[in-house]
Amino acid sequence: MKRVLYIEDSITLVKIVKTFLEENGYEVTTVDNYEDAVKLIDENDYDVIVSDIILRGINRTGYDIVKYFRKNKSEETPVIVTSTRGGRGVVVASKMSGANHFLQKPFDPEDLLNIINEEINK
């Protein structure tokens, strides 16, 4: 079973996305902040990372998680960042941080699933 680390602080969105991905054959671990995400990244291997840009906790963002993951864990594992903020600047910042994709909220969980499947099957 493919493993997804989903970093998101919206409880409602976590429930929707986690349930949907699990129903489609993924094992999903969720956290809502930088510190817990880094701990899980250090202790586990994931097939995909999905992270919101704005997170709870210290002044760290989803971009910081992507940079940490790329530096300390994997250059190849797909990373998808999400945010309610959109626009060219956010997309460019996402790519510059090392993310493979940016998905603007609100999004259809099916769209996220399609991106995950596409990335895993490359």
N, C-alpha and C positions, 0 to 999 in steps of 0.2 A: 504494500500500500504506500502510495506517495505521501510525503509529509509536507504540510504547509505551516509556516509560522505566520500568524495573522496578528499584527500589532495595530490596535484600534481602541480608542477610548469611548466610543459610543456603544453602550450596552445593547441597544436595539439593533444596531448594524451588526455587531458581533454575533448576536443570536441568529439573525437572518442568514448572514454569509456562512457562518460555521455550519449551521444545519444544512444549507444548500450544498456546500462542498462535501460534507460527510455523506449526504445522500447520493453524491456522484463519485464516491469511492476514494475520497481523500481523508487522511488523518489530519486534524486541525488542532494546533495548539494556539491559544490566544493569550496575549498580555496587553496591558494598556499604557506602558511607559518604557522609557529608554533603558533604565536600570535592569528591569526584568527581562527585556528583550536581549540585552547584551549577555546576561547570565545564561539564558537558554541557548543563544548562538554559540557561546563557549562550550557548553555541555552537550550539545546535540548536533546532528546533521539534518538539514532540511532540503527538500527538493525545490521549494519555492518560498520566497519571503514576500509578504504583502504588508505594507506599512502605510499608515496615515502619515501625513507630513507633520501636523500639529498634534502633540502628545501631552499627556499629563506629566507632572514631575518637574525635575530640574530643567533648566533652559536648554534642552536638547530636542531635536526634531527628528522626523523620519529620515531626513537627509543625513543626519549624524549616524543613524543606524545603518544606512546603506554604506556610508564611508567606512564605518567600523567593520561591517561584514566583509566588504571588499578587501580591506587591508589585512584582516586577521583570519578570515575563513575561506572565502572562495571568490574568484573572479568569474567563474562560469555559471554558478547557480543563478537562475532568474530572480530578479527583484522587481516588484511592481509597487509604485507609490500611488497613493490616493489623496485627494483633498477636495474640499468644497471650492477652493480657489482654483481658478483656471487661467487660461491665457498663455501666451507664448513664453513669458518669463518663467512661469512655473514649470512648463514642459522642459525648457532649456536647463533650469536649475536641477530638475529631476535627472536628466541625462548626465549633466556634469557631476552629480553626486555618485553616479555609477548605476543608476536604475535602468532597467531594460524598457520599462513602460510606465506611462502616467495614465491614470484613469480618474476622471473627474466625478465627484459625487454630486448628486445621487447617481448611482449606477445600477444597472440590472445585474444581479448576481450571475446571470447567464453570460453576460459580457466578460466578467472576471473569469469565469470558468473557461471560456473560449481562449482568453489570453494565456491562462495557466496551461491549458492543454497544448496550445500552440508552442509555448516555450519549452515544455517538457519533451515534446515530440520532435524538437529540432535535431 
